Amino acid sequence: MTKGNLGAICLLTLCVMFLAGLWPFHSPRNKVSWLSHSNGLLFGKYGSIASAGVLKANPLQAESSCGLEIWLEPKLVDGEGTVLGFYWPDSGIVPFAIRQYRSGLELEKSSRDAKSATVVYVDKVFSHRGPVLVTITSSRSGTTIYADGAMLRKFAHFGLSIQDFTGRLVVGNSPVVAFDWIGQVRGLAIYDRELTADEASQHFANWTRNERPIIAGTEGPGGLYLFNERQGNVVHNQVDSRTDLLIPERFFVLQQRFLERPWDEFRPGWRYWKNIGVNIVGFIPLGFFFCAYFSSSQNSNRAVAKTIALGFIVSLTIEVLQAFLPTRDSGMTDLVTNTLGTALGVVVFRYNSFHAILAHVAPSLSSAHGQSADGSRRRLVNSARR
C-alpha cells in the first residue's frame, strides 16, 4: 500500500465522517398528520408543532397552583422522547417539560436562573396500549399525577406554578434539542388552579366520552386544545387564538442550543448510551488511518499528536455545523467521545500484535510503524549515552 493509496483512504474516511455526522443536510418534512378516525394528531419521526405566541399568566397569579391534562398515546409503550415543553424566549429557559422514558414519564422543572433542574419520574403510566389521559396538578403541598383519573403518585417536594406553564409551547419535541416523540396527542388543557381528585376522575370520563373536559364556566382552563380540526395546519386554542399551535411543513427545533454542556445533554436510557458508543466507535477508523498516514513520513509521537488534534478539529467542525440542522444536536459530549474514539484508533494502529497481522495484508503500514518505533528507540538510546 503506497502513501498515495493511504491518503485516498484517509480522504474517504473524512467524507464518511462528515456524511454520518451531518446527514441529512437539510430539514426533513415535518411528520405530523391528522388522525382519520378521531380527534388528534399523529407525530412521526421528526415531527413537532409550536404555539404561534407566548402563553402568559396573570402576574398576580404567577406563583399560584396549576394543572395540566394531556390525552396521548405513545407508539411504543417503552419509547423515549419529549412529549411537550415550554420555552421562555427572553431567557432561553425551558421552565417545564414532559418526557416519555419507557413506560413512564419524566417531569422536569428548571430553576428561574437555569442553573439547576429538578426531575421526577412516574412509572407505569403506559401500562397498556391505547390513549391515556395524564393529569398533572400542583400546589404548595406538592404535585400529584393521575392516569385515566386514578392517582399514580404524589411528590411533596416537587412544586409547580402556573408560571411554569407559560412561554412558547412545543409539542412532539424539545424546544431546544432534537429529542422527538412518536405517538398521538388527542387533547391538551392548561389550568391556573389545582385540580381535585374528583375533577381528575370526572375529566377523564368527559375526555373519553365527549373528547373535551366539561366544567363550569368560572373554572375553565387557561388553554384548551381539542385537536378536532382534522385538517389544515393549525390547532386552535379555544381560549386564546394568539397561542394556536402551528404545524409547519418542515421539522424544526424552536431554539436549538449551540455546543450544549455535557450535564445538560444527559438523558437516561438506551438511546443516550447508544449514541455515546456510536460516537466513540465511529472515530476509531479516523484515528487508525491518519496515524498510519502521518507515521509514514514523521516520528511516531508527532504523528500521534497530529492525529488526535485532527480528530478534535473534525469533531468540532461537525458539532458547529450541527447547530444549523434540526435533526442533529450540537453538544460538547460528542467532542469528548469523538476525540476518545480517535485516540483509540491510534492505540489500535500502534498495537504490536495487530501489526503482526497487518504485515500480511499491508506490509508498508507495518514497516512504517516499525520504523517509527525503531527511530524512537534509537533516540532514547542516544540520549542515554549522552
C-alpha positions as a Markdown table, in Angstrom:
| # | Residue | x | y | z |
|---|---|---|---|---|
| 1 | Met | 0.0 | 0.0 | 0.0 |
| 2 | Thr | 1.5 | 3.3 | -1.1 |
| 3 | Lys | 1.3 | 6.6 | 0.7 |
| 4 | Gly | -0.9 | 7.9 | -2.1 |
| 5 | Asn | -3.4 | 5.0 | -1.6 |
| 6 | Leu | -3.3 | 5.6 | 2.2 |
| 7 | Gly | -4.0 | 9.3 | 1.6 |
| 8 | Ala | -7.1 | 8.3 | -0.5 |
| 9 | Ile | -8.3 | 6.1 | 2.3 |
| 10 | Cys | -7.9 | 9.0 | 4.8 |
| 11 | Leu | -9.9 | 11.3 | 2.5 |
| 12 | Leu | -12.6 | 8.7 | 2.1 |
| 13 | Thr | -12.7 | 8.3 | 5.9 |
| 14 | Leu | -13.2 | 12.1 | 6.3 |
| 15 | Cys | -16.0 | 12.1 | 3.8 |
| 16 | Val | -17.8 | 9.3 | 5.7 |
| 17 | Met | -17.3 | 11.1 | 9.0 |
| 18 | Phe | -19.0 | 14.3 | 7.7 |
| 19 | Leu | -21.7 | 12.3 | 5.9 |
| 20 | Ala | -22.6 | 10.4 | 9.1 |
| 21 | Gly | -22.4 | 13.5 | 11.2 |
| 22 | Leu | -24.4 | 15.9 | 9.0 |
| 23 | Trp | -26.9 | 13.7 | 7.1 |
| 24 | Pro | -29.5 | 14.8 | 6.1 |
| 25 | Phe | -28.1 | 18.1 | 5.1 |
| 26 | His | -31.5 | 19.8 | 5.3 |
| 27 | Ser | -34.6 | 19.9 | 7.5 |
| 28 | Pro | -36.9 | 16.9 | 6.6 |
| 29 | Arg | -40.6 | 17.2 | 6.2 |
| 30 | Asn | -42.5 | 17.6 | 9.4 |
| 31 | Lys | -44.1 | 14.2 | 10.0 |
| 32 | Val | -47.3 | 15.4 | 11.7 |
| 33 | Ser | -50.7 | 14.4 | 10.4 |
| 34 | Trp | -54.3 | 14.4 | 11.5 |
| 35 | Leu | -55.9 | 11.1 | 12.8 |
| 36 | Ser | -58.5 | 9.8 | 10.4 |
| 37 | His | -60.7 | 8.0 | 13.0 |
| 38 | Ser | -60.8 | 10.5 | 15.8 |
| 39 | Asn | -59.6 | 13.9 | 17.0 |
| 40 | Gly | -55.9 | 14.2 | 17.4 |
| 41 | Leu | -52.5 | 14.4 | 15.7 |
| 42 | Leu | -50.1 | 11.7 | 14.8 |
| 43 | Phe | -46.4 | 12.5 | 15.5 |
| 44 | Gly | -43.9 | 10.5 | 13.5 |
| 45 | Lys | -40.1 | 10.6 | 13.5 |
| 46 | Tyr | -39.1 | 14.2 | 13.1 |
| 47 | Gly | -42.5 | 15.8 | 13.9 |
| 48 | Ser | -43.3 | 18.8 | 16.1 |
| 49 | Ile | -45.6 | 21.8 | 16.5 |
| 50 | Ala | -45.4 | 25.0 | 18.4 |
| 51 | Ser | -47.6 | 27.8 | 19.6 |
| 52 | Ala | -47.7 | 31.0 | 17.5 |
| 53 | Gly | -47.4 | 33.2 | 20.5 |
| 54 | Val | -46.4 | 33.1 | 24.1 |
| 55 | Leu | -48.7 | 31.7 | 26.8 |
| 56 | Lys | -48.9 | 34.1 | 29.7 |
| 57 | Ala | -50.1 | 34.0 | 33.2 |
| 58 | Asn | -51.7 | 36.8 | 35.3 |
| 59 | Pro | -48.8 | 38.5 | 37.1 |
| 60 | Leu | -50.9 | 38.4 | 40.3 |
| 61 | Gln | -51.3 | 34.6 | 39.9 |
| 62 | Ala | -47.9 | 33.7 | 38.5 |
| 63 | Glu | -46.9 | 31.6 | 41.6 |
| 64 | Ser | -50.4 | 30.1 | 42.1 |
| 65 | Ser | -51.4 | 26.5 | 41.8 |
| 66 | Cys | -51.8 | 24.9 | 38.4 |
| 67 | Gly | -52.9 | 21.9 | 36.4 |
| 68 | Leu | -52.3 | 20.3 | 33.1 |
| 69 | Glu | -54.1 | 17.5 | 31.2 |
| 70 | Ile | -52.8 | 15.8 | 28.1 |
| 71 | Trp | -54.6 | 12.9 | 26.3 |
| 72 | Leu | -51.9 | 10.9 | 24.5 |
| 73 | Glu | -50.9 | 7.5 | 23.2 |
| 74 | Pro | -47.2 | 6.7 | 22.5 |
| 75 | Lys | -46.4 | 4.5 | 19.6 |
| 76 | Leu | -44.2 | 2.3 | 21.8 |
| 77 | Val | -45.0 | 1.6 | 25.5 |
| 78 | Asp | -41.3 | 1.7 | 26.2 |
| 79 | Gly | -40.4 | 4.6 | 23.9 |
| 80 | Glu | -38.4 | 7.8 | 24.6 |
| 81 | Gly | -38.8 | 11.4 | 23.6 |
| 82 | Thr | -40.1 | 14.8 | 24.7 |
| 83 | Val | -43.9 | 15.0 | 24.7 |
| 84 | Leu | -44.1 | 18.7 | 25.3 |
| 85 | Gly | -42.1 | 21.6 | 26.7 |
| 86 | Phe | -42.4 | 25.3 | 27.4 |
| 87 | Tyr | -39.8 | 27.8 | 26.4 |
| 88 | Trp | -39.1 | 31.4 | 27.6 |
| 89 | Pro | -37.8 | 33.3 | 24.6 |
| 90 | Asp | -36.3 | 36.2 | 26.7 |
| 91 | Ser | -34.1 | 34.0 | 28.9 |
| 92 | Gly | -33.8 | 30.8 | 26.8 |
| 93 | Ile | -35.0 | 28.7 | 29.7 |
| 94 | Val | -37.3 | 25.6 | 29.4 |
| 95 | Pro | -39.3 | 26.0 | 32.7 |
| 96 | Phe | -41.1 | 22.7 | 32.3 |
| 97 | Ala | -41.0 | 19.6 | 30.1 |
| 98 | Ile | -42.6 | 16.2 | 30.0 |
| 99 | Arg | -40.7 | 13.3 | 28.5 |
| 100 | Gln | -41.5 | 9.7 | 28.0 |
| 101 | Tyr | -39.0 | 7.2 | 29.3 |
| 102 | Arg | -40.0 | 3.6 | 28.7 |
| 103 | Ser | -43.4 | 3.0 | 30.3 |
| 104 | Gly | -43.3 | 6.2 | 32.4 |
| 105 | Leu | -43.0 | 9.9 | 32.3 |
| 106 | Glu | -40.3 | 12.3 | 33.4 |
| 107 | Leu | -41.3 | 15.7 | 34.7 |
| 108 | Glu | -38.5 | 18.3 | 34.6 |
| 109 | Lys | -38.7 | 21.8 | 36.2 |
| 110 | Ser | -35.8 | 24.3 | 35.7 |
| 111 | Ser | -34.9 | 26.9 | 38.2 |
| 112 | Arg | -35.5 | 30.5 | 37.3 |
| 113 | Asp | -31.8 | 31.1 | 36.6 |
| 114 | Ala | -31.4 | 27.8 | 34.6 |
| 115 | Lys | -28.5 | 26.7 | 36.9 |
| 116 | Ser | -30.3 | 23.7 | 38.1 |
| 117 | Ala | -33.3 | 21.4 | 37.3 |
| 118 | Thr | -35.4 | 19.0 | 39.3 |
| 119 | Val | -36.6 | 15.8 | 37.7 |
| 120 | Val | -39.2 | 13.3 | 39.0 |
| 121 | Tyr | -40.2 | 10.0 | 37.4 |
| 122 | Val | -43.6 | 8.4 | 37.3 |
| 123 | Asp | -43.6 | 4.7 | 36.3 |
| 124 | Lys | -46.2 | 2.6 | 34.7 |
| 125 | Val | -48.1 | 5.4 | 33.1 |
| 126 | Phe | -48.4 | 3.4 | 29.8 |
| 127 | Ser | -49.1 | 0.0 | 31.3 |
| 128 | His | -51.3 | -0.9 | 28.3 |
| 129 | Arg | -51.7 | 0.1 | 24.7 |
| 130 | Gly | -54.3 | 2.8 | 24.0 |
| 131 | Pro | -54.7 | 6.5 | 24.8 |
| 132 | Val | -54.0 | 7.7 | 28.4 |
| 133 | Leu | -55.2 | 10.9 | 30.0 |
| 134 | Val | -52.3 | 12.2 | 32.1 |
| 135 | Thr | -53.3 | 14.8 | 34.7 |
| 136 | Ile | -50.6 | 16.9 | 36.5 |
| 137 | Thr | -51.9 | 19.1 | 39.3 |
| 138 | Ser | -49.8 | 21.1 | 41.7 |
| 139 | Ser | -50.0 | 23.4 | 44.7 |
| 140 | Arg | -47.8 | 24.3 | 47.7 |
| 141 | Ser | -48.4 | 20.9 | 49.1 |
| 142 | Gly | -46.7 | 19.2 | 46.1 |
| 143 | Thr | -47.5 | 17.7 | 42.7 |
| 144 | Thr | -49.9 | 14.8 | 42.0 |
| 145 | Ile | -50.0 | 12.8 | 38.8 |
| 146 | Tyr | -53.1 | 10.9 | 37.6 |
| 147 | Ala | -53.5 | 8.5 | 34.8 |
| 148 | Asp | -57.1 | 8.0 | 33.5 |
| 149 | Gly | -58.4 | 9.6 | 36.6 |
| 150 | Ala | -56.5 | 7.3 | 39.0 |
| 151 | Met | -53.8 | 8.8 | 41.2 |
| 152 | Leu | -50.3 | 7.3 | 40.4 |
| 153 | Arg | -48.0 | 9.3 | 42.7 |
| 154 | Lys | -47.6 | 12.5 | 44.7 |
| 155 | Phe | -44.3 | 14.4 | 45.1 |
| 156 | Ala | -44.4 | 16.6 | 48.2 |
| 157 | His | -41.2 | 18.4 | 47.4 |
| 158 | Phe | -41.8 | 19.0 | 43.6 |
| 159 | Gly | -43.9 | 22.1 | 43.3 |
| 160 | Leu | -45.1 | 23.7 | 40.1 |
| 161 | Ser | -46.9 | 27.0 | 39.5 |
| 162 | Ile | -48.8 | 28.4 | 36.5 |
| 163 | Gln | -45.6 | 30.4 | 35.7 |
| 164 | Asp | -44.0 | 27.0 | 34.7 |
| 165 | Phe | -46.8 | 26.6 | 32.1 |
| 166 | Thr | -46.0 | 29.8 | 30.2 |
| 167 | Gly | -43.9 | 30.7 | 27.2 |
| 168 | Arg | -43.8 | 29.2 | 23.7 |
| 169 | Leu | -45.4 | 25.7 | 23.8 |
| 170 | Val | -43.8 | 22.9 | 21.8 |
| 171 | Val | -45.5 | 19.5 | 21.4 |
| 172 | Gly | -43.8 | 16.4 | 20.0 |
| 173 | Asn | -40.2 | 17.6 | 20.6 |
| 174 | Ser | -38.0 | 19.5 | 22.9 |
| 175 | Pro | -37.8 | 23.3 | 22.4 |
| 176 | Val | -34.0 | 23.3 | 22.4 |
| 177 | Val | -32.7 | 19.9 | 21.2 |
| 178 | Ala | -33.9 | 17.2 | 18.8 |
| 179 | Phe | -35.4 | 14.7 | 21.1 |
| 180 | Asp | -38.7 | 13.9 | 19.3 |
| 181 | Trp | -41.5 | 11.8 | 20.5 |
| 182 | Ile | -43.6 | 9.4 | 18.4 |
| 183 | Gly | -47.3 | 8.9 | 19.1 |
| 184 | Gln | -50.7 | 10.5 | 19.2 |
| 185 | Val | -51.9 | 13.6 | 21.0 |
| 186 | Arg | -55.7 | 14.0 | 21.2 |
| 187 | Gly | -56.2 | 16.8 | 23.7 |
| 188 | Leu | -54.5 | 19.3 | 25.9 |
| 189 | Ala | -55.7 | 21.6 | 28.7 |
| 190 | Ile | -53.9 | 24.0 | 31.0 |
| 191 | Tyr | -55.4 | 25.3 | 34.2 |
| 192 | Asp | -54.4 | 28.2 | 36.5 |
| 193 | Arg | -55.6 | 26.2 | 39.6 |
| 194 | Glu | -55.2 | 22.9 | 41.2 |
| 195 | Leu | -57.5 | 20.0 | 40.1 |
| 196 | Thr | -59.0 | 17.9 | 42.8 |
| 197 | Ala | -59.1 | 14.1 | 42.7 |
| 198 | Asp | -62.8 | 14.2 | 41.8 |
| 199 | Glu | -62.2 | 16.6 | 38.9 |
| 200 | Ala | -59.4 | 14.4 | 37.6 |
| 201 | Ser | -61.7 | 11.4 | 37.5 |
| 202 | Gln | -64.6 | 13.4 | 36.0 |
| 203 | His | -62.5 | 15.0 | 33.4 |
| 204 | Phe | -61.2 | 11.6 | 32.3 |
| 205 | Ala | -64.8 | 10.5 | 31.8 |
| 206 | Asn | -65.5 | 13.7 | 29.8 |
| 207 | Trp | -62.5 | 13.4 | 27.6 |
| 208 | Thr | -63.2 | 9.8 | 26.7 |
| 209 | Arg | -66.9 | 10.3 | 26.2 |
| 210 | Asn | -67.0 | 13.9 | 24.7 |
| 211 | Glu | -63.4 | 14.4 | 23.7 |
| 212 | Arg | -63.2 | 17.5 | 25.9 |
| 213 | Pro | -63.5 | 18.4 | 29.6 |
| 214 | Ile | -66.9 | 19.6 | 30.7 |
| 215 | Ile | -66.6 | 22.0 | 33.6 |
| 216 | Ala | -68.2 | 25.2 | 35.0 |
| 217 | Gly | -67.5 | 28.4 | 33.1 |
| 218 | Thr | -65.9 | 30.0 | 36.1 |
| 219 | Glu | -63.5 | 27.1 | 36.4 |
| 220 | Gly | -62.5 | 26.9 | 32.8 |
| 221 | Pro | -58.9 | 26.2 | 31.6 |
| 222 | Gly | -56.4 | 28.9 | 30.7 |
| 223 | Gly | -55.6 | 27.0 | 27.5 |
| 224 | Leu | -57.6 | 24.3 | 25.7 |
| 225 | Tyr | -56.6 | 22.4 | 22.5 |
| 226 | Leu | -59.2 | 19.9 | 21.4 |
| 227 | Phe | -57.3 | 18.8 | 18.2 |
| 228 | Asn | -60.7 | 18.5 | 16.4 |
| 229 | Glu | -59.8 | 20.4 | 13.2 |
| 230 | Arg | -58.9 | 17.2 | 11.3 |
| 231 | Gln | -57.4 | 19.3 | 8.5 |
| 232 | Gly | -55.2 | 22.3 | 7.9 |
| 233 | Asn | -52.0 | 23.4 | 9.7 |
| 234 | Val | -53.5 | 25.0 | 12.9 |
| 235 | Val | -54.6 | 23.5 | 16.2 |
| 236 | His | -56.8 | 26.2 | 17.8 |
| 237 | Asn | -56.6 | 27.3 | 21.4 |
| 238 | Gln | -60.3 | 27.5 | 22.3 |
| 239 | Val | -59.4 | 30.2 | 25.0 |
| 240 | Asp | -56.8 | 32.4 | 23.2 |
| 241 | Ser | -56.3 | 32.3 | 19.4 |
| 242 | Arg | -52.9 | 34.1 | 19.8 |
| 243 | Thr | -51.5 | 30.9 | 21.1 |
| 244 | Asp | -52.8 | 28.5 | 18.5 |
| 245 | Leu | -50.5 | 25.6 | 17.7 |
| 246 | Leu | -48.9 | 25.8 | 14.2 |
| 247 | Ile | -47.9 | 22.8 | 12.1 |
| 248 | Pro | -45.0 | 23.8 | 9.8 |
| 249 | Glu | -44.1 | 22.0 | 6.6 |
| 250 | Arg | -40.6 | 21.2 | 7.9 |
| 251 | Phe | -39.3 | 19.7 | 11.1 |
| 252 | Phe | -37.8 | 22.3 | 13.4 |
| 253 | Val | -36.2 | 22.9 | 16.8 |
| 254 | Leu | -37.6 | 26.1 | 18.2 |
| 255 | Gln | -34.3 | 27.4 | 19.6 |
| 256 | Gln | -31.5 | 24.9 | 19.0 |
| 257 | Arg | -28.7 | 25.0 | 21.5 |
| 258 | Phe | -25.1 | 25.5 | 20.4 |
| 259 | Leu | -22.5 | 23.2 | 22.0 |
| 260 | Glu | -24.7 | 22.1 | 24.8 |
| 261 | Arg | -23.0 | 21.3 | 28.1 |
| 262 | Pro | -22.5 | 17.5 | 28.8 |
| 263 | Trp | -24.6 | 17.6 | 32.0 |
| 264 | Asp | -27.5 | 19.2 | 30.1 |
| 265 | Glu | -27.2 | 16.7 | 27.3 |
| 266 | Phe | -27.5 | 13.7 | 29.6 |
| 267 | Arg | -30.7 | 11.6 | 29.1 |
| 268 | Pro | -31.3 | 8.4 | 31.0 |
| 269 | Gly | -31.9 | 5.5 | 28.7 |
| 270 | Trp | -30.5 | 3.3 | 26.0 |
| 271 | Arg | -30.8 | 6.0 | 23.3 |
| 272 | Tyr | -28.2 | 8.2 | 25.1 |
| 273 | Trp | -25.7 | 5.4 | 25.8 |
| 274 | Lys | -26.1 | 4.0 | 22.2 |
| 275 | Asn | -25.1 | 7.4 | 20.8 |
| 276 | Ile | -22.1 | 7.5 | 23.1 |
| 277 | Gly | -20.9 | 4.2 | 21.8 |
| 278 | Val | -21.5 | 5.0 | 18.2 |
| 279 | Asn | -19.6 | 8.3 | 18.5 |
| 280 | Ile | -16.6 | 6.5 | 20.1 |
| 281 | Val | -16.5 | 3.6 | 17.6 |
| 282 | Gly | -17.2 | 5.9 | 14.6 |
| 283 | Phe | -14.0 | 7.8 | 15.0 |
| 284 | Ile | -11.7 | 4.8 | 15.5 |
| 285 | Pro | -11.1 | 4.5 | 11.7 |
| 286 | Leu | -10.1 | 8.1 | 11.5 |
| 287 | Gly | -7.5 | 7.7 | 14.3 |
| 288 | Phe | -6.2 | 4.5 | 12.8 |
| 289 | Phe | -5.7 | 5.6 | 9.1 |
| 290 | Phe | -4.5 | 9.1 | 9.8 |
| 291 | Cys | -2.0 | 7.8 | 12.3 |
| 292 | Ala | -0.8 | 5.4 | 9.7 |
| 293 | Tyr | -0.5 | 8.2 | 7.1 |
| 294 | Phe | 1.3 | 10.6 | 9.4 |
| 295 | Ser | 3.6 | 7.8 | 10.7 |
| 296 | Ser | 4.9 | 7.0 | 7.2 |
| 297 | Ser | 6.7 | 10.4 | 7.0 |
| 298 | Gln | 7.4 | 11.6 | 10.5 |
| 299 | Asn | 8.3 | 10.4 | 14.0 |
| 300 | Ser | 5.7 | 8.4 | 16.0 |
| 301 | Asn | 5.0 | 10.9 | 18.8 |
| 302 | Arg | 4.3 | 13.7 | 16.4 |
| 303 | Ala | 2.0 | 11.5 | 14.3 |
| 304 | Val | 0.0 | 10.6 | 17.4 |
| 305 | Ala | -0.4 | 14.3 | 18.4 |
| 306 | Lys | -1.4 | 15.4 | 14.9 |
| 307 | Thr | -3.9 | 12.6 | 14.6 |
| 308 | Ile | -5.7 | 13.3 | 17.9 |
| 309 | Ala | -5.7 | 17.0 | 17.2 |
| 310 | Leu | -7.2 | 16.3 | 13.8 |
| 311 | Gly | -9.9 | 14.2 | 15.4 |
| 312 | Phe | -10.8 | 17.0 | 17.7 |
| 313 | Ile | -10.9 | 19.6 | 14.9 |
| 314 | Val | -13.1 | 17.4 | 12.7 |
| 315 | Ser | -15.5 | 16.7 | 15.7 |
| 316 | Leu | -15.6 | 20.5 | 16.5 |
| 317 | Thr | -16.4 | 21.3 | 12.8 |
| 318 | Ile | -19.2 | 18.8 | 12.8 |
| 319 | Glu | -20.7 | 20.0 | 16.1 |
| 320 | Val | -20.7 | 23.6 | 14.9 |
| 321 | Leu | -22.5 | 22.7 | 11.6 |
| 322 | Gln | -25.0 | 20.5 | 13.5 |
| 323 | Ala | -26.2 | 23.6 | 15.3 |
| 324 | Phe | -27.9 | 24.6 | 12.0 |
| 325 | Leu | -29.5 | 21.2 | 11.4 |
| 326 | Pro | -32.8 | 20.4 | 13.4 |
| 327 | Thr | -32.2 | 16.7 | 13.2 |
| 328 | Arg | -28.9 | 17.0 | 15.0 |
| 329 | Asp | -27.7 | 18.1 | 18.4 |
| 330 | Ser | -24.7 | 20.4 | 18.9 |
| 331 | Gly | -23.1 | 19.3 | 22.1 |
| 332 | Met | -19.8 | 19.1 | 24.0 |
| 333 | Thr | -20.2 | 15.4 | 24.9 |
| 334 | Asp | -19.5 | 14.5 | 21.3 |
| 335 | Leu | -16.2 | 16.4 | 21.3 |
| 336 | Val | -15.1 | 14.2 | 24.1 |
| 337 | Thr | -16.3 | 10.9 | 22.7 |
| 338 | Asn | -15.1 | 11.6 | 19.2 |
| 339 | Thr | -11.7 | 12.6 | 20.4 |
| 340 | Leu | -11.6 | 9.5 | 22.6 |
| 341 | Gly | -12.5 | 7.3 | 19.5 |
| 342 | Thr | -9.7 | 8.9 | 17.6 |
| 343 | Ala | -7.2 | 8.1 | 20.4 |
| 344 | Leu | -8.4 | 4.5 | 20.4 |
| 345 | Gly | -7.8 | 4.3 | 16.7 |
| 346 | Val | -4.2 | 5.5 | 17.3 |
| 347 | Val | -3.8 | 2.8 | 20.0 |
| 348 | Val | -5.0 | 0.1 | 17.6 |
| 349 | Phe | -2.6 | 1.2 | 15.0 |
| 350 | Arg | 0.3 | 1.2 | 17.4 |
| 351 | Tyr | -0.6 | -2.2 | 18.9 |
| 352 | Asn | 2.3 | -4.6 | 18.1 |
| 353 | Ser | 0.1 | -7.7 | 18.0 |
| 354 | Phe | -2.1 | -6.0 | 15.5 |
| 355 | His | 0.8 | -5.2 | 13.3 |
| 356 | Ala | 1.8 | -8.8 | 13.1 |
| 357 | Ile | -1.5 | -9.5 | 11.4 |
| 358 | Leu | -1.4 | -6.3 | 9.4 |
| 359 | Ala | 2.0 | -7.2 | 8.0 |
| 360 | His | 0.4 | -9.9 | 5.8 |
| 361 | Val | -2.1 | -7.5 | 4.4 |
| 362 | Ala | -0.3 | -4.2 | 4.1 |
| 363 | Pro | 3.4 | -4.6 | 4.7 |
| 364 | Ser | 4.2 | -0.8 | 4.2 |
| 365 | Leu | 1.9 | 0.2 | 7.1 |
| 366 | Ser | 3.6 | -2.3 | 9.4 |
| 367 | Ser | 7.0 | -1.3 | 8.3 |
| 368 | Ala | 6.2 | 2.4 | 8.8 |
| 369 | His | 5.1 | 1.7 | 12.3 |
| 370 | Gly | 8.2 | -0.4 | 12.9 |
| 371 | Gln | 10.5 | 2.3 | 11.5 |
| 372 | Ser | 8.8 | 4.9 | 13.7 |
| 373 | Ala | 9.2 | 2.7 | 16.8 |
| 374 | Asp | 12.8 | 1.9 | 15.9 |
| 375 | Gly | 13.5 | 5.6 | 15.4 |
| 376 | Ser | 12.1 | 6.4 | 18.8 |
| 377 | Arg | 14.1 | 3.7 | 20.5 |
| 378 | Arg | 17.3 | 4.9 | 18.8 |
| 379 | Arg | 16.7 | 8.4 | 20.0 |
| 380 | Leu | 16.2 | 7.2 | 23.6 |
| 381 | Val | 19.5 | 5.2 | 23.4 |
| 382 | Asn | 21.4 | 8.1 | 22.1 |
| 383 | Ser | 20.0 | 10.4 | 24.8 |
| 384 | Ala | 21.0 | 7.9 | 27.4 |
| 385 | Arg | 24.6 | 7.7 | 26.1 |
| 386 | Arg | 24.9 | 11.4 | 26.3 |
